[in-house]
Each structure stands twice: as structure tokens, then as C-alpha cells.
């Protein structure tokens, strides 16, 4: 199968997660992605460990987000290395970077300099908080961006303090937005013959993530959302929306008529008749007491039969045991020499087939021959 981006050349200066995630999506669609890394050290995520698990001497983070790429190791203080990189830029289609504003300009590879080398280049940048303003020099890190974006006050319950999302959502969303922008500019280049620059930031994508709730707040007199004190799951939605303990696990309930839930669970009809917004916590407390009396499977059978929107709360073992990831072909094995690991795949199909590549994350400088011979 010919992938949509086969033949596309991407030179990726980015590190950690946001930029490399964008490059990963392009690589999965067939692009030839070459990481530009510091000689002797490389991308710092090679040594950013989530656990004590190392694969080939490097972190699982690096392997997960840099599979299917190549690497050149350079010293940007070296005139010969800078000249080699400039030559690669002349033959590239896309350049990606996620340094703080001004860093790439000081290195000599900001957008204007790159555009002078290659007028049709598509140049993508991710920052923490944009390229101007009072936050421009602050560290653009996921947790810190979550803290500034208001999103932490949407998680947890009414008695909790701010609760962070347990995933690097800003980085991943910024990478996805960057990939979207790059693809849009590539289409424009195909139609109009011009390159361009796409920029995004962690704070922008976190604002976009909250578009429904911010729109409500903008147009609701500035009333702050009030998180539920009982079985929290969404700061705005009424009962029964939440996660509930059962006799042997947990079940999530999204939508459902309270009178029908009362009938299924034996909930006091008086409680079920309360206003689902104004008396949210009282209703949820009643449901919680009833749901704790029986196993998850029993409740799920009743909910499915009554078309109540509910699901068992699964862990990773239960998810994989369900067979859905295998059915969807979302897991693959990748290799680099003696290094082999299981990881995820591109979350889309092209012409009915999910793209996959057996190539793992690159060894530092494994494509350094490009520096002498170019993209050939």
C-alpha cells in the first residue's frame, strides 16, 4: 500500500513530546522523518524515564514517540554541520521545531532563514504560550500549561483542590494541531505553489480543548462551574453523570432517565424526582448507595437492556483482554537491531488498511550519512 505522505521529507528539530508527536503522525502516514539531535546527547527524552524500564538503554517515552524515524547527530556550533543541515533544509518539504521563541533564530534556522533556503518550505512551530506577550519566556511544559489554562478546576470533586489530568494532554493536542496545520499548508502548496508557517502553543490547544465549557462560561454571566461533591465526572453535567463503585468494581453512567434508573436500581422515587441539576449530589449519593450492592456485570446487563448509557470502568489489563485493540490492529511490534518492543499504531485506516512500520525509534545519528550525501 502506498501511504499518502510517501516521499515527503521532514526535518524535525523538536524534542520531548509536542513536536515529536506531530512528526510521529507524519511518519506513520509515510513521511521520511529525520530527527536533528545534539551530537553526543540527542533528544533529552531519550533519558526521560516514566519507570525504571529501559529499552536499548533509552526510555520508553523516546521509543514510543520516535518510532519510524531516522536521526542525524550534529553540532550546530560547527560550520560544517550547519552547512550540512542547510543542505538538508534545501531538500526538505517540512521543518518542525518546538524551542522557546527566539532560539531557532539564534541558531540560524528560524522561519525567515529557512524560507530563504527553501521558499516552498512548510515550517511548523510549537511553543508554550505563543511568540509574544508576558508569558513568552515561561517554560512550556505540559503540567505548567494545564495549571495556567484553568483545566485543573474541571477535574475531581467539589472538595478537591485543582486536579491535573494524568496524561500530557497539552503536548499531545499541540502535536496533533501542528500536524493538522502542516497537512493544510502542504495542500495549499500543492494548489498554489507556496510554502508557509504554522504555529500553535500549549495554551492555545488547552483553550480549544475547553471550547464547550468556555463558550458556556462566556455566555452565562461568568458563573464558574461547580464540581460535583458526589461521584464527580463533569463540572457542568447533571445527575446521573459520574463514576460509581459497585460490589466488585466501578461503572460509569453518562446519560439516562432518572425514573428508569430508579426503577432498575431501586432508588427512592422521591430522590429520583428531584431536579437533576440543583440536587445533583443528593441524587448521586442515592445512586451510589444502590450501585454498591451488586456486581458490575449485573448492573451492566440491566443497563444495556434498558439502553442506559453506561460502561464498566476497565484497567489496561481488562482493555487488552477484551480483544478490542487486537481486533482494531492498534498494537504492533517494532525493532531496532536487538531491541524489540510492543507499541501502538496510527489511529486511522487508509484505503481500509492501518499503516504500520516495523522500524523502532532511531539510534542517535543512525542517518548521519545524510549529512554528506543529502536526502538521496
VEXKOLMI-390897 format. One record per residue: residue in three letters; z, x, y of N, C-alpha, C in turn. Coordinates in pm, whole numbers, padded with zeros to 5 digits, always signed. Each point is the difference from the previous one (the first is absolute). Last residue first. Layout:
<atoms>
ALAZXYZXYZXY;...
</atoms>
This chain:
<atoms>
UNK-00080+01930+01186-00102-00007-00104+00051-00020-00141;UNK+00220+00054+00458+00015-00119-00084-00095-00003-00120;UNK+00141+00483+00211-00018-00131+00059+00007-00111-00105;UNK+00064+00497-00045-00133-00056-00030-00024-00138+00061;UNK+00410+00265+00057-00107+00100+00008-00139-00060-00020;UNK+00402-00258-00018+00013+00072+00124-00111+00105+00016;UNK+00063-00264-00399-00068-00074+00108+00001+00078+00129;UNK+00241+00142-00386-00140+00046+00003-00080-00074+00107;UNK+00456-00109-00113-00020+00097+00107-00139+00060+00003;UNK+00259-00362-00263-00140-00009+00045-00029+00100+00110;UNK+00434-00046-00202-00089+00000-00117-00147-00011+00039;UNK+00448+00032+00260-00115+00089+00015-00098-00004-00114;UNK+00453-00202-00120-00020+00051+00135-00117+00098+00003;UNK-00006-00387-00361+00080+00121+00020-00033+00053+00139;UNK-00070-00527-00083-00053+00136-00009+00107+00108+00000;UNK+00029-00512-00219+00012+00064+00131-00040+00147-00011;UNK-00220-00267-00384+00133-00010+00060-00002+00061+00140;UNK-00403-00236-00314+00043+00119+00072+00134-00023+00069;UNK-00294-00312-00265+00102+00073-00075+00061+00117+00075;UNK-00198-00488+00183-00038+00140-00012+00109+00073-00076;UNK-00204-00543+00120+00104+00092-00046-00057+00141-00003;UNK-00111-00568+00163-00027+00144+00002+00119+00082-00049;UNK-00134-00505-00149+00099+00068+00083-00027+00151-00003;UNK-00355-00433-00062+00065+00115-00064+00098+00063+00097;UNK-00304-00373+00104+00068-00038-00123+00077+00111-00068;UNK-00232+00055+00422-00099-00051-00097+00064-00025-00136;UNK+00343+00210+00249-00132+00012+00061-00101-00041-00105;UNK+00566-00085+00096-00113+00025-00089-00129+00005+00081;UNK+00554+00112+00118-00117-00087+00017-00103+00036-00105;UNK+00428+00250+00125+00028-00142-00022-00118-00090+00036;UNK+00053+00528-00204-00045-00074+00118+00019-00150-00023;UNK+00323+00291-00294-00143+00007+00029-00031-00082+00124;UNK+00465+00287-00223-00070-00125+00025-00148+00023+00027;UNK+00290+00327-00327+00013-00047+00137-00080-00128+00016;UNK+00182+00426-00371-00045-00137+00018+00024-00041+00144;UNK-00094+00519-00195+00098-00101+00040-00066-00135+00007;UNK-00051+00578-00129-00048-00137-00025+00108-00097+00043;UNK-00152+00568+00002+00079-00106+00062-00065-00136-00028;UNK-00181+00436-00121+00100-00047-00095+00085-00114+00056;UNK-00436+00052+00249+00037+00103-00097+00097-00056-00102;UNK-00048-00339+00295-00038+00123+00069+00045+00114-00089;UNK-00066-00592-00023+00029+00134-00051-00045+00108+00097;UNK+00137-00578-00085-00078+00100+00070+00046+00138-00045;UNK+00016-00562-00157+00050+00136-00018-00092+00094+00073;UNK+00121-00547+00103-00092+00099-00056+00074+00131-00022;UNK+00051-00576+00136+00065+00127-00032-00103+00093-00064;UNK-00089-00463+00122+00055+00059+00121+00070+00135-00024;UNK-00257-00385-00258-00043+00141+00001+00048+00072+00126;UNK+00090-00463-00168-00073+00023+00124-00053+00142+00014;UNK+00260-00118-00376-00108-00098+00004-00088+00021+00122;UNK+00391+00258-00039-00103+00044-00094-00120-00094+00002;UNK+00370-00117+00257-00060+00120+00058-00109+00055-00091;UNK+00251-00376-00151-00091-00032+00109-00066+00124+00061;UNK+00346-00048-00366-00140+00030-00033-00096-00023+00115;UNK+00506-00025-00063-00076-00125+00007-00147+00020-00036;UNK+00312+00363+00043+00005-00066-00131-00077-00131-00001;UNK+00054+00241+00406-00092+00070-00090-00004-00065-00138;UNK+00302-00183+00314-00136-00012+00049-00098+00066-00096;UNK+00458+00050-00084-00047-00135-00035-00143-00022+00049;UNK+00206+00404+00112-00017-00006-00144-00055-00136-00042;UNK+00115+00072+00454-00126+00066-00038-00024-00006-00150;UNK+00291-00397+00180+00003+00141+00036-00130+00064-00049;UNK+00089-00538+00150-00025+00102-00103+00026+00139+00054;UNK+00110-00555+00082+00004+00128+00071-00005+00111-00104;UNK-00220-00512-00040+00111+00086-00039-00006+00130+00079;UNK-00191-00458+00212-00038+00113-00086+00125+00074-00044;UNK-00223-00493+00266+00110+00089-00035-00052+00110-00091;UNK-00134-00492+00246-00046+00137+00019+00117+00096-00020;UNK-00086-00493-00234+00083+00067+00101-00047+00144+00011;UNK-00161-00368-00303-00080+00062+00105+00085+00047+00118;UNK+00143-00188-00440+00008-00085+00119-00081+00054+00118;UNK+00024+00234-00418-00035-00137-00037-00003-00092+00122;UNK+00152+00443+00053-00144-00002-00025-00046-00142-00032;UNK+00462+00070+00048-00069+00012+00127-00152-00006-00017;UNK+00282+00000-00384+00014-00125+00075-00078+00005+00131;UNK+00016+00390-00262-00072-00103-00074+00004-00132+00075;UNK+00252+00355+00172-00143+00018+00023-00082-00105-00074;UNK+00471+00015-00063-00037-00050+00132-00150+00011+00024;UNK+00166+00179-00399+00019-00145+00002-00043-00058+00134;UNK+00001+00469-00052-00110-00062-00074+00012-00152+00000;UNK+00350+00266+00198-00124-00004+00078-00110-00074-00072;UNK+00505-00129-00132-00085+00119+00001-00128-00021+00082;UNK+00460-00268+00127-00096+00004-00111-00089+00123+00012;UNK+00352-00118+00318+00054-00055-00125-00094+00013-00118;UNK-00060+00113+00485+00076+00103-00072+00046-00048-00138;UNK-00227-00284+00322-00092+00092-00067+00073+00106-00080;UNK+00246-00316+00272-00063-00063-00115-00086+00099-00079;UNK+00209+00144+00400+00103-00035-00098-00062-00061-00125;UNK-00281+00095+00367+00047+00123-00064+00103-00030-00108;UNK-00158-00354+00277-00099+00042-00099+00049+00123-00077;UNK+00268-00143+00356+00002-00097-00108-00098+00035-00110;UNK-00002+00261+00387+00124+00024-00075+00011-00097-00116;UNK-00355-00056+00303-00020+00116-00088+00124+00030-00082;UNK+00026-00340+00325-00089-00040-00110-00018+00115-00098;UNK+00243+00091+00387+00075-00093-00084-00084-00045-00120;UNK-00201+00272+00333+00095+00075-00083+00080-00091-00092;UNK-00319-00196+00310-00063+00089-00098+00102+00066-00092;UNK-00013-00364+00363+00103+00019-00102-00048+00093-00110;UNK-00282-00100+00374+00132+00002+00063+00111+00031-00099;UNK-00453-00042-00161+00015+00110+00095+00143+00010+00051;UNK-00126-00348-00301-00025+00128-00069+00007+00120+00093;UNK+00269-00482+00008-00112+00063+00070-00019+00142-00052;UNK+00226-00348-00339+00027+00061+00131-00126+00058+00062;UNK+00063-00210-00449-00049-00083+00108+00023+00058+00138;UNK+00159+00197-00412-00147+00005+00001-00058-00080+00114;UNK+00465-00012-00079-00040+00131+00053-00151+00007+00012;UNK+00176-00381-00195+00040+00003+00141-00040+00132+00064;UNK-00059-00068-00466-00102-00067+00079+00034+00002+00149;UNK+00149+00373-00366+00055-00119+00064-00105-00061+00094;UNK-00170+00289-00412+00060+00021+00132+00048-00133+00057;UNK-00234+00125-00428+00125-00074+00005+00074+00020+00130;UNK-00446+00173-00147+00117+00087-00009+00132-00075-00007;UNK-00432-00224+00035-00014+00100-00107+00131+00075-00021;UNK-00030-00317+00357-00011-00068-00129-00002+00100-00115;UNK-00006+00164+00437+00130-00060-00027+00000-00069-00137;UNK-00404+00172+00166+00089+00107-00043+00138-00055-00035;UNK-00303-00301+00183-00043+00037-00134+00087+00113-00056;UNK+00069-00134+00442+00041-00108-00088-00039+00029-00144;UNK-00131+00303+00340+00143+00008-00032+00045-00113-00091;UNK-00489+00235+00012+00067-00116+00057+00146+00000-00043;UNK-00285+00459+00052+00030-00108-00094+00072-00113+00069;UNK-00172+00570+00036-00016-00134+00056+00036-00102-00107;UNK+00125+00460-00079-00067+00003+00129-00004-00139+00062;UNK+00319+00295-00366-00058-00132+00026-00060+00002+00139;UNK+00178+00362-00418-00039-00021+00139-00063-00138+00012;UNK+00375+00240-00358-00123-00075+00018-00024-00016+00150;UNK+00311+00323-00388-00022-00058+00132-00132-00076-00001;UNK+00376+00130-00406-00092+00074+00085-00009-00063+00138;UNK+00251-00186-00377-00038+00130-00058-00094+00082+00087;UNK+00192-00434+00120+00099+00045-00098-00032+00138-00055;UNK-00192-00081+00479+00009-00091-00113+00104+00053-00098;UNK-00115+00066+00564+00046+00051-00128-00001-00112-00103;UNK-00332+00029+00441+00123-00055-00055+00034+00066-00134;UNK-00315+00017+00498+00016+00060-00133+00138-00038-00052;UNK-00340-00272+00377+00099+00105-00023-00003+00052-00142;UNK-00135-00470+00300-00063+00132-00003+00105+00110-00016;UNK+00007-00518+00014+00077+00087-00089-00042+00146+00001;UNK+00076-00189+00425+00034-00011-00142-00114-00075-00072;UNK-00170+00228+00441+00111-00088-00037+00029+00010-00149;UNK-00220+00395+00342-00029-00114-00088+00125-00073-00047;UNK-00022+00410+00294-00036-00127+00062-00001-00118-00097;UNK+00100+00468-00118+00086-00034+00113-00028-00138+00057;UNK-00039+00169-00517-00089-00011+00117+00082-00052+00116;UNK+00213+00102-00411-00132+00051-00036-00095-00001+00118;UNK+00571-00085-00191-00103+00025+00101-00131+00048-00059;UNK+00467-00230-00146-00124+00025-00073-00118+00028+00094;UNK+00383-00130+00286+00003-00032-00143-00137+00025-00061;UNK+00084+00051+00464+00118+00067-00057+00005-00015-00151;UNK-00446+00010+00337+00087-00083-00081+00118+00082-00051;UNK-00254+00112+00467-00010+00022-00144+00100-00089-00074;UNK-00253-00070+00475+00135+00008-00056-00011+00014-00151;UNK-00332+00109+00469+00017-00058-00134+00143+00022-00049;UNK-00102-00044+00527-00003+00097-00107+00014-00069-00136;UNK-00213-00190+00472+00113-00017-00093-00012+00100-00114;UNK-00302-00080+00399+00073+00123-00026+00121-00017-00088;UNK-00331-00344+00121+00105+00022+00099+00083+00124-00024;UNK-00388-00127-00254+00114-00083-00037+00117+00026+00094;UNK-00437+00235-00048-00027-00137+00043+00115-00096-00028;UNK+00001+00474-00115-00063-00002+00132-00008-00142+00057;UNK+00152+00059-00447+00100+00040+00101-00056-00004+00142;UNK-00291-00086-00369+00101-00105+00011+00097+00032+00112;UNK-00307+00329-00101-00067-00112+00065+00096-00117+00017;UNK+00149+00369-00245-00006+00031+00143-00068-00112+00078;UNK+00011-00036-00468+00133-00019+00057+00002+00032+00149;UNK-00405+00064-00244+00040-00141-00007+00133-00023+00074;UNK-00170+00446-00039-00077-00082+00092+00041-00147-00003;UNK+00153+00452-00203+00088-00110+00042-00073-00105+00084;UNK-00220+00393-00160+00066-00053-00120+00083-00124+00034;UNK-00194+00248+00352-00097-00085-00069+00060-00062-00126;UNK+00258+00313+00234-00015-00120+00081-00096-00098-00067;UNK+00042+00413-00199+00122-00078-00024+00002-00125+00087;UNK-00350+00308+00054-00017-00072-00127+00126-00080-00035;UNK+00002+00264+00398-00103-00104+00007-00009-00079-00130;UNK+00283+00379+00029+00057-00113+00072-00101-00114+00010;UNK-00130+00410-00202+00099-00069-00082+00053-00124+00071;UNK-00494+00156+00126+00133+00060+00002+00096-00083-00084;UNK-00574+00125+00120+00104-00098-00027+00134+00072+00003;UNK-00576+00069+00119+00139+00043+00011+00092-00116-00037;UNK-00555+00195-00018+00092-00110-00026+00141+00057+00001;UNK-00532+00148+00185+00138+00034-00030+00080-00128-00025;UNK-00561+00164-00041+00106-00063+00076+00136+00042-00049;UNK-00604+00032-00033+00131+00017-00061+00106-00071+00081;UNK-00543-00133-00049+00102+00067+00080+00130+00014-00079;UNK-00429-00239-00115-00020+00143+00006+00101+00076+00083;UNK-00066-00489-00137-00033+00043+00137-00017+00150+00015;UNK+00093-00233-00429-00083-00093+00076-00050+00057+00132;UNK+00292+00248-00287-00120-00031-00078-00095-00088+00080;UNK+00421+00093+00181-00086+00119+00004-00130-00024-00075;UNK+00329-00333-00014-00063+00005+00131-00094+00120+00011;UNK+00255-00034-00390-00102-00106+00004-00071+00000+00134;UNK+00359+00289-00044-00111+00047-00083-00112-00103-00005;UNK+00399-00113+00218-00080+00093+00080-00115+00059-00080;UNK+00302-00288-00224-00070-00075+00105-00089+00092+00084;UNK+00280+00195-00326-00112-00070-00062-00079-00080+00103;UNK+00391+00214+00148-00101+00099-00037-00122-00068-00060;UNK+00377-00266+00093-00070+00041+00120-00110+00101-00027;UNK+00280-00138-00357-00082-00112+00047-00082+00041+00121;UNK+00312+00309-00159-00115-00010-00090-00092-00114+00043;UNK+00404+00044+00232-00089+00111+00032-00125-00005-00087;UNK+00342-00307-00088-00068-00033+00125-00100+00109+00039;UNK+00274+00079-00376-00097-00106-00029-00078-00038+00126;UNK+00351+00309+00047-00111+00058-00076-00107-00103-00031;UNK+00391-00150+00207-00079+00080+00094-00117+00065-00072;UNK+00307-00240-00262-00079-00091+00084-00086+00077+00099;UNK+00295+00249-00266-00104-00059-00083-00088-00094+00082;UNK+00375+00203+00215-00099+00099-00042-00115-00063-00076;UNK+00364-00274+00117-00075+00040+00119-00109+00100-00036;UNK+00304-00149-00339-00100-00100+00037-00081+00040+00122;UNK+00305+00217-00382-00054+00054+00125-00109-00090+00056;UNK+00429-00185-00288-00129+00063-00023-00051+00056+00133;UNK+00398-00286-00057+00013+00113-00092-00129+00063-00042;UNK+00185-00250+00468-00085-00030-00115-00001+00123-00089;UNK+00425-00091+00322-00133+00058-00009-00074-00053-00121;UNK+00399-00225+00310-00031+00043-00136-00143+00052-00004;UNK+00444-00121+00373-00143+00017-00025-00025+00060-00139;UNK+00448-00234-00002-00061+00066+00113-00149+00008-00024;UNK+00281-00403-00221-00040+00140-00013-00037+00057+00136;UNK+00117-00461-00096+00117+00086+00021-00033+00148-00012;UNK-00331-00349-00071+00054-00016+00134+00116+00094+00029;UNK-00349+00163-00376+00062-00126+00037+00064+00002+00136;UNK-00449+00294-00199+00141-00019-00026+00049-00135+00049;UNK-00420+00184+00255+00039+00021-00140+00150-00021-00016;UNK-00234-00007+00420-00058-00110-00078+00041+00007-00147;UNK+00094+00324+00354+00083-00119+00022-00057-00122-00071;UNK-00219+00430+00003+00124+00009-00078+00091-00122+00018;UNK-00419+00076+00242-00017-00055-00134+00129+00001-00081;UNK-00105+00172+00461+00066-00128-00016+00001-00054-00141;UNK-00169+00436+00194-00095-00112-00001+00064-00136-00015;UNK+00206+00458-00010-00042-00035+00135-00082-00129+00005;UNK+00157+00182-00417+00116-00023+00084-00040-00048+00139;UNK-00334+00133-00309+00060-00128-00037+00116-00034+00093;UNK-00184+00423+00049-00089-00103+00055+00050-00139-00037;UNK+00227+00363-00183+00025-00005+00144-00089-00103+00068;UNK-00062+00086-00460+00128-00065+00021+00029-00016+00149;UNK-00402+00238-00118+00001-00140-00040+00132-00071+00032;UNK-00178+00405+00307+00043-00010-00140+00027-00146-00034;UNK-00155+00322+00415-00063-00117-00060+00029-00008-00148;UNK+00260+00227+00453-00050+00022-00137-00053-00129-00061;UNK-00027+00075+00534+00102-00026-00101-00057+00022-00139;UNK-00234+00026+00435+00043+00124-00065+00110-00021-00104;UNK-00196-00367+00260-00111+00076-00056+00045+00124-00076;UNK+00224-00383+00253+00034+00033-00138-00097+00102-00062;UNK-00037-00186+00455+00128+00070-00012+00036+00040-00142;UNK-00526-00043+00150+00120-00080+00015+00127+00076-00032;UNK-00509+00066-00229+00057+00007+00135+00126-00085+00002;UNK-00279+00035-00388-00032+00129+00061+00051+00014+00143;UNK+00202-00295-00451-00112+00006+00091-00014+00136+00065;UNK+00345-00079-00319+00015-00101+00104-00113+00003+00101;UNK+00014+00268-00418+00117-00085-00014-00003-00116+00097;UNK-00466+00196-00176+00118+00056+00067+00119-00091-00026;UNK-00542+00115-00189+00123-00080-00010+00110+00074+00074;UNK-00588+00002-00022+00131+00057+00032+00111-00102-00022;UNK-00574+00134-00096+00112-00092-00015+00133+00068+00023;UNK-00578+00032+00077+00125+00075+00013+00116-00099-00002;UNK-00557+00079-00113+00099-00107+00009+00137+00067-00011;UNK-00501+00215+00166+00122+00001-00081+00078-00130+00021;UNK-00429+00176+00198+00006-00124-00077+00127-00010-00086;UNK-00113+00390+00280+00003-00120+00084+00014-00131-00075;UNK+00152+00514-00079-00068-00099-00084+00002-00134+00074;UNK+00173+00390+00210-00056+00065-00118-00088-00095-00081;UNK+00231-00163+00374-00097+00099+00048-00066+00072-00115;UNK+00351-00297-00092-00121-00074+00037-00108+00095+00052;UNK+00426+00174-00090-00069-00032-00125-00131-00073+00028;UNK+00280+00092+00365-00051+00126-00055-00080-00024-00129;UNK+00216-00369+00200-00111+00046+00085-00060+00130-00054;UNK+00385-00184-00224-00122-00080-00015-00116+00054+00082;UNK+00354+00362-00147+00015-00136+00047-00133-00073-00002;UNK+00128+00474-00130-00074-00097-00081+00036-00145+00037;UNK+00200+00432+00159-00144+00010+00024-00083-00100-00076;UNK+00495+00075+00050-00061+00074-00110-00151+00016+00016;UNK+00249-00257+00307+00043+00140+00013-00059+00086-00111;UNK-00082-00460-00017-00068+00057+00117+00038+00146+00017;UNK+00220-00250-00330-00136+00034-00041-00081+00058+00116;UNK+00440-00148+00098+00002+00113-00093-00142+00040-00039;UNK+00115-00386+00285-00017+00129+00065-00009+00118-00095;UNK+00248-00453-00153-00103+00012+00104-00001+00138+00065;UNK+00175-00017-00499+00045-00058+00127-00111+00017+00104;UNK-00184-00014-00491+00095+00081+00076+00048-00076+00123;UNK-00325-00115-00379+00117-00079+00042+00108+00087+00063;UNK-00580-00044-00158+00117+00082+00036+00114-00092+00040;UNK-00563+00038-00208+00126-00073+00012+00111+00095+00040;UNK-00583-00055-00014+00115+00090+00016+00124-00088+00020;UNK-00545-00062-00203+00128-00053+00048+00100+00114+00012;UNK-00448+00088-00131-00021-00134+00054+00126-00053+00069;UNK-00188+00537-00079+00085-00110-00044-00046-00132+00061;UNK-00165+00467+00075-00059-00068-00115+00077-00121-00048;UNK+00143+00273+00370-00141-00029+00029-00067-00077-00114;UNK+00442+00161-00053-00005-00117+00088-00144-00037+00030;UNK+00082+00394-00239+00022-00118-00085-00006-00128+00084;UNK-00024+00403+00230-00123-00020-00076+00013-00121-00092;UNK+00377+00140+00240-00099-00058+00092-00131-00028-00072;UNK+00332+00229-00236+00035-00141+00016-00099-00069+00093;UNK-00044+00460-00052-00036-00066-00125+00029-00150+00008;UNK+00136+00274+00357-00147-00012-00001-00047-00072-00126;UNK+00453+00102+00037-00034-00103+00096-00151-00022+00004;UNK+00162+00352-00264+00034-00129-00060-00035-00115+00093;UNK-00059+00437+00160-00097-00027-00107+00029-00135-00067;UNK+00296+00160+00336-00130-00036+00057-00100-00035-00109;UNK+00538-00065-00036-00105+00094-00039-00134-00046+00056;UNK+00404-00250+00027+00009+00110+00096-00107+00107-00028;UNK+00070-00383-00279-00071-00038+00122+00017+00102+00112;UNK-00007+00021-00547+00089+00044+00108-00072-00027+00131;UNK-00049-00235-00526-00050+00081+00110+00112+00041+00094;UNK-00176-00254-00496+00119+00059+00060-00045+00099+00107;UNK-00212-00462-00265-00027+00134+00053+00126+00047+00070;UNK-00125-00401-00400+00082+00065+00101-00062+00132+00044;UNK-00116-00535-00246-00005+00146-00011+00079+00060+00116;UNK+00035-00504-00284-00039+00074+00120-00014+00148-00035;UNK+00173-00379-00279-00143-00017+00023-00046+00066+00129;UNK+00514-00100-00006-00090+00011-00114-00145-00015+00047;UNK+00423-00021+00264-00107+00096+00021-00089+00021-00121;UNK+00406-00280+00039-00080-00035+00117-00117+00094+00025;UNK+00317+00040-00376-00037-00142+00010-00100-00025+00111;UNK+00192+00436-00068-00097-00036-00104-00047-00143+00016;UNK+00337+00154+00291-00125+00069+00026-00106-00040-00102;UNK+00433-00170-00065-00061-00056+00121-00136+00064+00024;UNK+00278+00167-00343-00077-00117-00041-00067-00066+00121;UNK+00103+00529+00023+00068-00128-00002-00091-00112-00050;UNK-00044+00523-00169-00013-00075+00125+00060-00140-00017;UNK-00053+00343-00349+00068+00067+00109-00005-00073+00132;UNK-00183-00174-00413-00073+00120+00036+00060+00072+00118;UNK+00225-00412-00026-00119+00001-00084-00085+00120+00042;UNK+00547-00200+00036-00108+00080+00054-00114+00002-00100;UNK+00494-00279+00119-00120+00010-00082-00106+00081+00073;UNK+00450-00151+00148-00012+00139-00046-00121+00018-00091;UNK-00018-00367+00386+00099+00025-00104-00012+00147-00037;UNK-00247-00131+00362+00075-00124-00010+00112+00012-00102;UNK-00251+00403+00301+00034-00058-00130+00076-00131+00014;UNK-00345+00358+00255+00084-00113+00042+00034-00083-00123;UNK-00302+00391+00042+00140+00036-00029+00097-00110+00044;UNK-00477-00024+00059+00005+00068-00131+00145+00025-00042;UNK-00119-00173+00431+00037-00097-00103-00009+00058-00140;UNK-00133+00240+00398+00144+00003-00025+00042-00102-00106;UNK-00478+00258+00024+00058-00127+00044+00148+00000-00035;UNK-00166+00489-00002-00064-00126-00032+00068-00119+00064;UNK+00065+00524-00058+00100-00106+00003-00059-00135-00040;UNK-00257+00417+00021+00130+00043-00048+00104-00107-00007;UNK-00406-00087+00323+00000+00102-00105+00142+00041-00035;UNK-00128-00487+00189+00043+00131+00049+00007+00099-00115;UNK-00349-00419-00008+00143+00031-00011+00030+00140+00049;UNK-00378-00433-00041+00014+00127+00071+00150+00030+00006;UNK-00310-00318-00353+00119+00019+00081-00004+00138+00066;UNK-00401-00338-00184+00051+00138-00004+00118+00010+00096;UNK-00325-00395-00272+00107+00027+00096+00052+00142-00021;UNK-00433-00338-00117+00045+00136-00032+00101+00039+00108;UNK-00117-00524-00166-00017+00107+00098+00050+00134-00054;UNK+00020-00448-00225-00108+00094-00029-00018+00113+00098;UNK+00343-00361-00040-00128-00068+00015-00119+00096-00008;UNK+00448+00156-00020-00013-00094-00110-00132-00075+00004;UNK+00113+00286+00359-00033+00076-00121-00020-00093-00119;UNK+00146-00188+00405-00139+00043+00011-00044+00076-00124;UNK+00450-00127+00029-00083-00119-00016-00148+00035+00009;UNK+00309+00346+00081+00003-00041-00141-00088-00121-00023;UNK+00074+00150+00442-00096+00085-00071-00006-00036-00148;UNK+00319-00220+00264-00134-00040+00041-00105+00080-00077;UNK+00439+00131-00064-00024-00129-00066-00138-00054+00038;UNK+00154+00403+00206-00043+00018-00140-00023-00132-00074;UNK+00173-00025+00448-00136+00052-00006-00049+00019-00143;UNK+00451-00143+00038-00091-00093+00067-00146+00046-00008;UNK+00372+00273-00198-00041-00124-00064-00109-00078+00074;UNK+00115+00547+00006+00097-00104-00035-00073-00124-00052;UNK-00309+00300+00304+00105+00033-00096+00089-00122-00024;UNK-00546+00148+00207+00128-00071+00005+00094+00042-00112;UNK-00477+00119+00119+00103+00091+00049+00140-00058-00015;UNK-00516-00073-00226+00128-00064+00026+00105+00104+00038;UNK-00557-00126-00059+00085+00117+00021+00134-00052+00052;UNK-00445-00217-00283+00119-00023+00081+00082+00128+00007;UNK-00519-00219-00145+00082+00120+00007+00114-00020+00100;UNK-00362-00305-00338+00072+00007+00127+00095+00119-00002;UNK-00261-00135-00382-00075+00080+00096+00066+00011+00136;UNK+00126-00418-00288-00049+00125-00058-00090+00072+00100;UNK+00241-00440+00036+00011+00112+00093-00044+00133-00059;UNK-00010-00432-00244-00056-00023+00133+00000+00120+00092;UNK-00044+00058-00540+00103-00053+00091-00054-00008+00143;UNK-00242-00025-00503-00002+00072+00128+00100-00066+00094;UNK-00007+00020-00556+00000-00084+00119+00000+00088+00125;
</atoms>
